[in-house]
Amino acid sequence: MSTRTPSSAERPAPAASAPIDDKAAATMLVDAYKKIVDEMGKFIVGQQDVIEQLVIAVLAGGHCLLEGVPGLAKTAMIRSLSRTMDLSFRRIQFTPDLMPADITGTDIIQEDPATGRRQFIFQRGPIFTQMLLADEINRTPPKTQAALLEAMQEHSVTVGGHTLKLEEPFFVLATQNPIEQEGTYPLPEAQKDRFIFLVKVDYPEREHERQIIARTTGTFEADLQPVIHGQQIQELQRVVRKVPVPDHVMDFVLDLVRFTRPNNPDAPAWVKDLVDWGAGPRACQNIVLAAKVRAVLRGRFHVTDDDIEALALPVLRHRVVPTFNAEAEGIKVDDIISRIVKAVPRGESKRVL
């Protein structure tokens, strides 16, 4: 089942904006981010790190996977983000009986009232939107999960031998519950690798939870206003790619990702004991793109080691597979990644591996 908001074809098209220079675009990005946070703050209490990572993922042109127990407003955050960005939105509730055609669409027979002839007409599925919420994506079988793969990678859908392009910008924001695994279908590694981030949504702080109770049990209503539209997002995505990455930062990225691979001779010896499978080249691409966005959001037009370190966990935690020994000892993936980050040598300083 799915819910939707109007597509851009059903809403008045935004006026074409004149090209802006990179400095003005960077200023616009920072202003837009502050307004998005303010607008979402009308409805979402706390979760500032999660909101920042969601915005970074969108501006980097990537998809995002959110993981958290029920009731932490994962769905509400994504819906609010789509409203502040003025993007068409649809939600799919993934269930064990969901079929690929329920996502992509299917051909149906319609009769032409003028001629009486019958013909197949393609009925588009909920994937034809700009922001797609795949709610509890691990509740549906791999066959249906795979229906998203082409859309996530190519931004197109192939049905009945015909390839249809999706409306740009296009994002898949998926959620999953980490504690209840009965009757679930864990995402394959190839599909998890398509997500730029795996964002952990944690319990709110005490004061934030008090505000949540007050808002949701009273008459409070939030009126979210759009801050930015799809065409502006695409323009900002292009500007972000121009942000330079110094050589020493690029070396840090390469070492960081390559240290996660147990067969890498340069990796610390303990990695072989704790990591069964490491991150691939897409991790390098994603962490650099995300770091470029983070740098601009902080008023810089260059990437630093701090940007890379701040985004290491969401980029790598779903790409690093721990060994059985690590899991038996209660060592979490986040612990392994944090240890690797500390082990990577930077500049002329060499750390003990």
N, C-alpha and C positions, 0 to 999 in steps of 0.2 A: 504494500500500500504506500501511497505517497501523498504529500501535500505540496502546494506550490504557491508561488507569488507570480505576478505577471511577468512575462518575458519582455525584453527591451522592445520587441516588435509591437507589443500591446501598450507600451507606455510612450509618452512623448519623448522623442529623441533629444538628447542634450545638444545644445548648440555647439557647432564645431569650434574648437579652441585653436587659437593661433599657436604655432610652435614657440616654445620658450627655451631660453638658454639653460645650460646645465645648472648654473648657480641658482637661477630662479626656480628651477624644478626641484632642486634639493631643499630650498626654503619651503616650497609648496608641500613637499613630502613631510617635512617636520611639522608644519602647521596642520596638515591633514591628520597625521598620527595623533597629535594632541587633541584635536577635535573628536576623532574616533574614540579615543579613550574616555573623553568627557561624556560623549553620547552614550557609550556602552555603560559608563558608570551610573547613568540614570536607572539602569535595570539590573546590571550585574554588580554585586558587591565583592570587592577584593579581586583576587586572581589576576593581579597586574602582570606577573610573569607570563601567565598563559595567554593573556590578551596580546602582549607584546610579541610572543612567538607566533601567534596566529597571524598578526599583521605582517610580520617579517616573512612568513611563508607565502602569503598572498603577493606581497610586493616583489618577492624573489621568483614568482611564477610557479610555485610548487604546491603540492598537495600535502595535507596534514592529517595525522592520525592522533586522536586524543584518547587517552586511557585513564579511566577513573571509575570508582564505585558509583552506583546509581545515586541520583539526587544531588550531584555537584554542579548542575547547570551547564553541562557540556552542550546539550542541544540548544539551550537558551542562548549561550554565548555565540554559537555559530549563526543562529537565526538573527541575533542582534547585529552581528558583524555584516551580514548580507544587507540589512536595512541601512546601516550607516554608510555602506559602500554603494548603495543604490544598484544592487545586482539582482537579477531574477534568481529565485531560490526555490528549490524543491527538496523535499525530505522523503527518503525511502526507509521504511522500517524493515530491516532484513529479518526474515523468518526462514525456518527450514524448508517450507514449501514454495519459496519464491523461485521463479524461473528466470533465465536470462532475458527472455522476451518481455518480462514484466519491467525490466530496466531499460532495454534498448528500444523496445517497441516491436510491432509485428504487422504483417499485412492482413487486412480485413477485406471482405467482399462487400462492395457497395453497388447499388443499382442506380444507374443514371436515369432520373425521372423523365428526361426528354426522349431518350432512345430506348429505354427499357433494358439496355445491355448491362451486364455485370462486369466489374473489373476489380482487381486488387488495388487497394489504396493503403499506403504505409501510414500507420497510426504511430506517431512518435511517442516514445516512452519518456519517463521523468528525467532521463539522463540529458535530455536536450534543454539545458538550462545553463546558467553561468556559475552558480554555486550550488553544488549537490551535497546534501548531508546524507551520508551512508550510515544510518544509525544502527549500532550493534552489528557491525559488518561481519563479525565472526559467528553470527547466528545462522548463516546461510551456507549451503554446500559450496565446494570449490568451483563447480561448474558455473554457478551464479556469480561468485566473487570474480571469476575470470572475465565476466562480461564487462567489467570496468577497466581491464588492462589496456585495451587499445585506446579507450577514451583518455585514460590518464597519461599515456605515453605520446599518442599521436594527435590527441584532441579531435578524434573522428570516430565514427561508428560504422561498421560494415554489416549490412543486413541484406540477405538475399542477393549477394553479388554486387550491391551498390554501396559506395562509401559516401557518407554524409559528414560534412564538417560541423563541428560544434561551435556555438556562438562564443566569441572571445570577449573578455577573458574567461577561462573555464577552470574551476577548482573543484576537487573532491576533498571534502573534510569528513573524515570517518571517525566513529567512536567505537570503543569496545570496553567491556567490563572485565577487569583482571582477576576477579575473585571467584566467579561462578563459571566453571569450565565444562560442566556436564551438558552434553548436547550441543557443543560448539565445534567450529571448524577453524582451527588456527590458520591465519593467513600464511600462504607459502612465502618463502624468503624472497622470491623474485617479485612478488607483489608488494611486500613490505618495503623493498628497496625503492619503489616508485614514490614513496612518501618522503618528502624532504625532512620532516620532523616526526618523531614520536613524542608527544607532549604528555607529561604526567600531570593530571589534575588532582590536587591533594585536598584534604579537608580544610575548610575555612578556619581562620583564627576566631577566637572567642567573640570579640567585639563585632567582627564581620558577620558571624552567625547570628548574633543578636539582631543586627540590622536586617538580615535575610528573613528572620521570623516576623519582625515588625512589618516588613513590606508585604510579605506573602499572605499574612493573615489579616490584613487591613484593607483599606480601600485605595491603596496606592496604585497608580497607573503611570507607566512611563511612555512618553511620546518621543520616540527616536526619530531624528531628522537625518536625511542623507547628507554626507559630507563630501563624498567623491564618487564619480561614476566610472563605468568601465573603460571608456576611452582615456580618461586621465590615468587610470591604473596602468594601462598598457604603455602610456608615455613614460610614466615613472619607472616601470620595469626596464625600459630601454635606457633611461638615464642611469639607473643603478648599475647596469653592466659596465658603464664607463669608469667606475670608481677603480683607481689603481691599487694593485696589491704589491707591496715591496717584496723583493727577492727573499729576504729573511723570513717574512711571514709565509710566503709560499713554501719555503723549506720546512717551516713549522707544520704546515698543513700536511705536506707529504710524509714527514716523519710520524706525525700523529696517526694518520690513517694506516701507514705501512707497519707501524708498531703493533697494530691490532691483529696482524696476520702471523700465526704461529710458525709458518714456514719461511718467514723472512729472517735471514741470518743476522740482520742488524737489530732485530727486536730483542728486548730484555729476555733473559732466559726463563723467567717465571711466566711469561705470556704463553709459552708452550704448555704449561701445566693448567692454566686457567681458561684459555681460549681454544675452542674447537674450530671456529671459522671466523675469519675477520672481515672487515669492510672492504668493498670494492671501489673502483674509481669514481662511481657516482657519489660516494660519500665526499670525496675531494671537491667535486663540482658543487655539491649542495652546500657544503660548509663555507666555501668561498663566496657563493652568491648570497647566502644568508648573512655572512659577515659584512658584505658590502652594504646591505640594507641597514644593518645595525650601526655601521659607522656613520652613515648619513643621518640616521635618526638621532645620533649623538653629536651632530654638528661638525663631523669630519668628512673630508672627501678623500680619505685613504684608510685602508684596513690596518689594524694593529693586532698583536698577539692576543690582547685582551678580548677582542671580538671573537677570535677563533676559540679561545678557552671558554668563553661564556656560552657558546653554542655547541660545544663538543658533545654534551650529554644528549640533547634532543636529536642531533644528527646521527650519532653513532649507536645509541642504545638498542635500536631495532636492527642493526646491521652486524652486531657482534654476538656470536653464539658461545656461551660458556660451556666448558667441559662438564662431564658428570661429576668429577672431583670437586670443581668449584661449586656446583649446586649442592653437593652433599655437605660441603663445609659452610653453606649458607652465604657464600660470597655472591653478591648481586652484580649484575652487569654494570650498573652505575659505579660501583666500587672499583671494578676493573678499569673502566674508562678514566675515572679520576686518577687512578694510580698511573695509568699510561700518560696522561697529560703531564703529570709531575715528572715523569721519567724522560720526556722529550727534551733534548738539549736545545738551547736557544742562543743564537749568536755565538759568541766566543765562550760562553759559560757551558760547561759540560756537567751534566748531572749524573749521579751514580745510578746505573741501571740494575 
